[in-house]
Amino acid sequence: MQLEATMTDATTQTCRVLSEIFGHIRSVQEEISKLNLDAMEQINDFVFENGLEVDDATFVALQHQDILRQQLGAVSELAQAMQKHLDTQVDFEMLESKFAAALEIAKAKKEAYRGNAF
């Protein structure tokens, strides 16, 4: 009984730490995404305020920034899902299943955005 309680405590502690890691990842990604969006808006404002014409290479670069923002959002969503599952974990088999499903969604989003990048 004591071994089982120790394993449960270790499992709970592990899930708590992993949840905090995913929360930190999400926070950093959200900050990066906001900085990227701010940069895009400043560049856009500069171009239009100065009546500049955007060449093809600059247009592609701006599209890549938008894709970067979308990808960061998708990764942030994955981290949020992982954190939620860790916070409400019942058992590791269920947790593994939920993680696998969330990963498949994230992979699908990556592929959807990838088509816009090239």
N, CA, C and O of each residue as an XYZ file, in Angstrom:
472
protein
N       0.827     -1.203      0.000
C       0.000      0.000      0.000
C       0.867      1.260      0.000
O       0.557      2.232     -0.689
N       1.953      1.237      0.775
C       2.816      2.399      0.839
C       3.504      2.647     -0.508
O       3.668      3.798     -0.914
N       3.914      1.555     -1.215
C       4.526      1.689     -2.522
C       3.552      2.315     -3.514
O       3.939      3.169     -4.312
N       2.293      1.892     -3.467
C       1.273      2.433     -4.348
C       1.065      3.930     -4.092
O       0.932      4.716     -5.030
N       1.038      4.310     -2.828
C       0.869      5.717     -2.476
C       2.063      6.538     -2.953
O       1.900      7.663     -3.426
N       3.257      5.975     -2.829
C       4.461      6.666     -3.278
C       4.438      6.849     -4.793
O       4.813      7.906     -5.300
N       3.995      5.811     -5.518
C       3.909      5.907     -6.973
C       2.865      6.943     -7.384
O       3.078      7.698     -8.332
N       1.739      6.981     -6.672
C       0.699      7.963     -6.968
C       1.224      9.368     -6.733
O       0.978     10.260     -7.544
N       1.944      9.583     -5.634
C       2.530     10.891     -5.355
C       3.536     11.278     -6.437
O       3.567     12.427     -6.878
N       4.357     10.320     -6.862
C       5.354     10.585     -7.903
C       4.662     10.906     -9.230
O       5.097     11.798     -9.960
N       3.600     10.189     -9.536
C       2.844     10.431    -10.764
C       2.232     11.826    -10.728
O       2.321     12.578    -11.698
N       1.622     12.160     -9.622
C       1.011     13.476     -9.469
C       2.065     14.573     -9.593
O       1.839     15.579    -10.267
N       3.202     14.385     -8.954
C       4.288     15.373     -9.013
C       4.817     15.509    -10.443
O       5.060     16.620    -10.915
N       4.992     14.392    -11.120
C       5.470     14.417    -12.509
C       4.485     15.166    -13.404
O       4.888     15.991    -14.223
N       3.221     14.880    -13.248
C       2.194     15.566    -14.049
C       2.176     17.056    -13.747
O       1.998     17.866    -14.656
N       2.355     17.426    -12.494
C       2.368     18.837    -12.119
C       3.545     19.554    -12.777
O       3.381     20.645    -13.323
N       4.721     18.948    -12.728
C       5.906     19.562    -13.328
C       5.750     19.666    -14.846
O       6.071     20.700    -15.432
N       5.264     18.610    -15.479
C       5.044     18.652    -16.929
C       4.028     19.726    -17.291
O       4.196     20.429    -18.287
N       2.987     19.855    -16.499
C       1.984     20.884    -16.737
C       2.613     22.276    -16.661
O       2.312     23.143    -17.482
N       3.474     22.485    -15.685
C       4.153     23.775    -15.561
C       5.069     24.035    -16.752
O       5.173     25.167    -17.225
N       5.735     22.985    -17.238
C       6.604     23.133    -18.409
C       5.775     23.547    -19.628
O       6.148     24.471    -20.351
N       4.647     22.861    -19.852
C       3.791     23.226    -20.979
C       3.246     24.640    -20.828
O       3.113     25.362    -21.816
N       2.930     25.041    -19.606
C       2.468     26.410    -19.370
C       3.547     27.425    -19.717
O       3.257     28.468    -20.303
N       4.777     27.126    -19.361
C       5.898     28.020    -19.677
C       6.105     28.098    -21.190
O       6.280     29.186    -21.739
N       6.085     26.954    -21.857
C       6.242     26.923    -23.315
C       5.163     27.781    -23.970
O       5.447     28.571    -24.870
N       3.942     27.619    -23.515
C       2.820     28.381    -24.065
C       3.035     29.888    -23.877
O       2.805     30.679    -24.792
N       3.470     30.259    -22.703
C       3.698     31.670    -22.392
C       4.769     32.266    -23.312
O       4.587     33.358    -23.850
N       5.870     31.559    -23.489
C       6.950     32.043    -24.354
C       6.463     32.134    -25.798
O       6.753     33.113    -26.486
N       5.742     31.146    -26.256
C       5.252     31.160    -27.635
C       4.264     32.291    -27.863
O       4.276     32.917    -28.923
N       3.419     32.559    -26.894
C       2.469     33.659    -27.039
C       3.195     34.996    -27.114
O       2.799     35.872    -27.884
N       4.269     35.167    -26.311
C       5.051     36.401    -26.360
C       5.732     36.553    -27.719
O       5.734     37.639    -28.299
N       6.308     35.465    -28.223
C       6.975     35.510    -29.531
C       5.965     35.818    -30.634
O       6.246     36.604    -31.538
N       4.809     35.207    -30.559
C       3.777     35.438    -31.564
C       3.336     36.897    -31.551
O       3.127     37.491    -32.609
N       3.194     37.474    -30.368
C       2.800     38.884    -30.272
C       3.889     39.793    -30.839
O       3.587     40.750    -31.552
N       5.151     39.501    -30.528
C       6.254     40.292    -31.084
C       6.268     40.198    -32.611
O       6.478     41.197    -33.298
N       6.046     39.008    -33.128
C       6.015     38.804    -34.574
C       4.882     39.602    -35.208
O       5.075     40.248    -36.238
N       3.694     39.559    -34.592
C       2.559     40.308    -35.111
C       2.832     41.811    -35.065
O       2.531     42.531    -36.017
N       3.399     42.276    -33.962
C       3.744     43.706    -33.854
C       4.719     44.112    -34.957
O       4.565     45.171    -35.564
N       5.716     43.277    -35.215
C       6.701     43.570    -36.267
C       6.025     43.625    -37.635
O       6.300     44.517    -38.438
N       5.138     42.663    -37.890
C       4.415     42.656    -39.166
C       3.608     43.931    -39.336
O       3.609     44.529    -40.412
N       2.920     44.351    -38.286
C       2.088     45.553    -38.357
C       2.940     46.800    -38.573
O       2.550     47.692    -39.327
N       4.098     46.871    -37.920
C       4.979     48.024    -38.088
C       5.522     48.093    -39.512
O       5.588     49.169    -40.108
N       5.906     46.952    -40.047
C       6.401     46.916    -41.431
C       5.281     47.323    -42.386
O       5.490     48.117    -43.303
N       4.110     46.776    -42.162
C       2.955     47.100    -43.006
C       2.647     48.594    -42.954
O       2.438     49.227    -43.989
N       2.621     49.152    -41.744
C       2.361     50.588    -41.592
C       3.421     51.420    -42.316
O       3.093     52.396    -42.991
N       4.677     51.036    -42.176
C       5.776     51.760    -42.820
C       5.616     51.751    -44.337
O       5.776     52.780    -44.993
N       5.303     50.600    -44.876
C       5.143     50.471    -46.328
C       4.014     51.363    -46.825
O       4.181     52.094    -47.801
N       2.863     51.305    -46.154
C       1.712     52.075    -46.623
C       1.838     53.566    -46.336
O       1.424     54.385    -47.156
N       2.402     53.931    -45.191
C       2.564     55.350    -44.866
C       3.538     56.039    -45.806
O       3.426     57.240    -46.052
N       4.487     55.287    -46.327
C       5.493     55.862    -47.213
C       5.215     55.584    -48.685
O       6.030     55.897    -49.553
N       4.056     54.993    -48.957
C       3.663     54.738    -50.333
C       4.616     53.819    -51.081
O       4.802     53.943    -52.292
N       5.214     52.897    -50.341
C       6.184     51.990    -50.959
C       5.480     50.821    -51.628
O       4.389     50.407    -51.235
N       6.142     50.309    -52.645
C       5.624     49.129    -53.323
C       6.411     47.923    -52.811
O       7.637     47.966    -52.714
N       5.707     46.873    -52.491
C       6.340     45.665    -51.960
C       6.705     44.756    -53.127
O       5.864     44.417    -53.960
N       7.980     44.368    -53.170
C       8.392     43.452    -54.234
C       8.012     42.019    -53.839
O       7.562     41.770    -52.721
N       8.199     41.101    -54.761
C       7.795     39.709    -54.533
C       8.504     39.080    -53.336
O       7.883     38.363    -52.551
N       9.795     39.344    -53.197
C      10.563     38.752    -52.099
C      10.053     39.252    -50.743
O       9.945     38.476    -49.794
N       9.744     40.534    -50.658
C       9.222     41.101    -49.406
C       7.833     40.548    -49.111
O       7.503     40.253    -47.962
N       7.029     40.410    -50.149
C       5.692     39.838    -49.978
C       5.776     38.417    -49.434
O       5.023     38.053    -48.530
N       6.684     37.615    -49.977
C       6.874     36.237    -49.500
C       7.357     36.248    -48.051
O       6.914     35.432    -47.243
N       8.263     37.168    -47.721
C       8.767     37.263    -46.347
C       7.633     37.583    -45.374
O       7.573     37.019    -44.281
N       6.736     38.484    -45.768
C       5.590     38.819    -44.914
C       4.646     37.618    -44.774
O       4.095     37.381    -43.699
N       4.466     36.873    -45.849
C       3.650     35.661    -45.764
C       4.279     34.657    -44.803
O       3.572     34.005    -44.035
N       5.598     34.532    -44.845
C       6.280     33.605    -43.945
C       6.125     34.037    -42.488
O       5.995     33.196    -41.598
N       6.140     35.333    -42.249
C       5.905     35.810    -40.882
C       4.508     35.427    -40.414
O       4.321     35.040    -39.261
N       3.536     35.532    -41.295
C       2.166     35.156    -40.935
C       2.085     33.652    -40.654
O       1.423     33.231    -39.705
N       2.751     32.855    -41.469
C       2.761     31.402    -41.249
C       3.444     31.083    -39.919
O       2.997     30.206    -39.180
N       4.523     31.793    -39.622
C       5.214     31.611    -38.346
C       4.264     31.879    -37.183
O       4.223     31.118    -36.217
N       3.500     32.968    -37.285
C       2.535     33.307    -36.229
C       1.490     32.203    -36.080
O       1.131     31.826    -34.964
N       1.006     31.692    -37.204
C       0.005     30.622    -37.168
C       0.581     29.347    -36.557
O      -0.090     28.672    -35.776
N       1.817     29.018    -36.909
C       2.450     27.815    -36.368
C       2.672     27.947    -34.865
O       2.455     26.997    -34.113
N       3.104     29.122    -34.435
C       3.281     29.342    -32.995
C       1.948     29.201    -32.260
O       1.894     28.664    -31.153
N       0.884     29.684    -32.881
C      -0.444     29.532    -32.282
C      -0.844     28.074    -32.177
O      -1.425     27.659    -31.173
N      -0.539     27.291    -33.204
C      -0.879     25.864    -33.183
C      -0.087     25.125    -32.115
O      -0.624     24.251    -31.434
N       1.181     25.472    -31.965
C       2.007     24.826    -30.936
C       1.519     25.243    -29.549
O       1.512     24.440    -28.616
N       1.117     26.495    -29.426
C       0.576     26.970    -28.153
C      -0.708     26.226    -27.793
O      -0.932     25.880    -26.633
N      -1.551     25.983    -28.803
C      -2.775     25.207    -28.568
C      -2.447     23.790    -28.103
O      -3.105     23.250    -27.213
N      -1.422     23.194    -28.713
C      -1.004     21.850    -28.307
C      -0.521     21.868    -26.864
O      -0.896     21.002    -26.074
N       0.299     22.837    -26.517
C       0.797     22.932    -25.142
C      -0.358     23.130    -24.162
O      -0.350     22.564    -23.070
N      -1.349     23.932    -24.550
C      -2.510     24.148    -23.692
C      -3.294     22.852    -23.502
O      -3.740     22.549    -22.396
N      -3.461     22.088    -24.580
C      -4.176     20.806    -24.480
C      -3.416     19.835    -23.574
O      -4.014     19.145    -22.749
N      -2.090     19.790    -23.739
C      -1.277     18.900    -22.902
C      -1.401     19.300    -21.431
O      -1.545     18.450    -20.553
N      -1.343     20.595    -21.183
C      -1.438     21.092    -19.820
C      -2.794     20.734    -19.213
O      -2.870     20.314    -18.058
N      -3.854     20.900    -19.989
C      -5.200     20.571    -19.509
C      -5.297     19.078    -19.173
O      -5.830     18.702    -18.128
N      -4.776     18.234    -20.068
C      -4.838     16.792    -19.824
C      -4.020     16.400    -18.593
O      -4.430     15.531    -17.823
N      -2.879     17.031    -18.413
C      -2.053     16.731    -17.241
C      -2.746     17.167    -15.951
O      -2.665     16.484    -14.930
N      -3.420     18.296    -16.009
C      -4.100     18.810    -14.820
C      -5.298     17.957    -14.423
O      -5.703     17.949    -13.261
N      -5.862     17.242    -15.389
C      -7.056     16.434    -15.104
C      -6.791     14.943    -15.295
O      -7.729     14.159    -15.438
N      -5.512     14.547    -15.297
C      -5.164     13.153    -15.584
C      -5.803     12.205    -14.575
O      -5.852     12.472    -13.374
N      -6.291     11.090    -15.109
C      -6.866     10.035    -14.280
C      -5.903      8.857    -14.240
O      -5.600      8.325    -13.171
N      -5.430      8.457    -15.405
C      -4.429      7.400    -15.473
C      -3.553      7.620    -16.698
O      -3.915      8.355    -17.616
N      -2.408      6.975    -16.693
C      -1.452      7.217    -17.770
C      -1.918      6.682    -19.115
O      -1.565      7.255    -20.146
N      -2.688      5.616    -19.146
C      -3.186      5.105    -20.423
C      -4.114      6.126    -21.077
O      -4.025      6.375    -22.280
N      -4.997      6.710    -20.285
C      -5.898      7.730    -20.813
C      -5.095      8.961    -21.235
O      -5.371      9.564    -22.272
N      -4.117      9.322    -20.438
C      -3.275     10.474    -20.741
C      -2.524     10.257    -22.056
O      -2.435     11.168    -22.880
N      -1.990      9.065    -22.249
C      -1.276      8.739    -23.476
C      -2.199      8.871    -24.685
O      -1.797      9.410    -25.716
N      -3.415      8.391    -24.563
C      -4.387      8.476    -25.649
C      -4.711      9.936    -25.985
O      -4.773     10.305    -27.158
N      -4.913     10.747    -24.978
C      -5.224     12.162    -25.198
C      -4.033     12.898    -25.805
O      -4.203     13.744    -26.683
N      -2.835     12.577    -25.338
C      -1.632     13.185    -25.897
C      -1.485     12.824    -27.372
O      -1.178     13.684    -28.198
N      -1.701     11.571    -27.698
C      -1.569     11.110    -29.087
C      -2.577     11.824    -29.988
O      -2.238     12.229    -31.100
N      -3.799     11.976    -29.518
C      -4.829     12.660    -30.306
C      -4.460     14.130    -30.518
O      -4.603     14.653    -31.623
N      -3.991     14.786    -29.477
C      -3.598     16.191    -29.587
C      -2.407     16.354    -30.534
O      -2.335     17.328    -31.284
N      -1.483     15.409    -30.501
C      -0.329     15.456    -31.389
C      -0.752     15.323    -32.848
O      -0.208     16.009    -33.714
N      -1.708     14.457    -33.129
C      -2.187     14.289    -34.502
C      -2.839     15.575    -35.019
O      -2.666     15.938    -36.182
N      -3.579     16.252    -34.162
C      -4.185     17.537    -34.548
C      -3.092     18.552    -34.871
O      -3.180     19.277    -35.861
N      -2.059     18.597    -34.023
C      -0.958     19.538    -34.240
C      -0.218     19.227    -35.537
O       0.153     20.143    -36.271
N      -0.003     17.959    -35.824
C       0.671     17.578    -37.071
C      -0.164     17.981    -38.288
O       0.376     18.436    -39.296
N      -1.465     17.812    -38.187
C      -2.347     18.185    -39.294
C      -2.293     19.690    -39.537
O      -2.282     20.129    -40.687
N      -2.259     20.484    -38.469
C      -2.167     21.932    -38.613
C      -0.844     22.327    -39.247
O      -0.791     23.233    -40.079
N       0.222     21.644    -38.850
C       1.527     21.937    -39.433
C       1.498     21.707    -40.937
O       1.975     22.541    -41.706
N       0.949     20.596    -41.350
C       0.884     20.280    -42.780
C      -0.006     21.270    -43.517
O       0.291     21.639    -44.653
N      -1.085     21.703    -42.892
C      -1.988     22.666    -43.536
C      -1.258     23.991    -43.779
O      -1.416     24.593    -44.841
N      -0.469     24.447    -42.818
C       0.266     25.699    -42.959
C       1.446     25.536    -43.910
O       1.800     26.462    -44.640
N       2.048     24.351    -43.894
C       3.231     24.100    -44.722
C       2.908     24.351    -46.195
O       3.746     24.866    -46.935
N       1.730     23.998    -46.610
C       1.336     24.196    -47.998
C       1.331     25.665    -48.389
O       1.529     26.004    -49.555
N       1.106     26.529    -47.419
C       1.094     27.974    -47.700
C       2.492     28.579    -47.718
O       2.686     29.698    -48.193
N       3.467     27.829    -47.197
C       4.804     28.391    -47.062
C       5.647     28.238    -48.315
O       6.595     28.996    -48.522
N       5.312     27.264    -49.155
C       6.195     26.976    -50.307
C       5.456     27.026    -51.604
O       6.049     26.809    -52.660
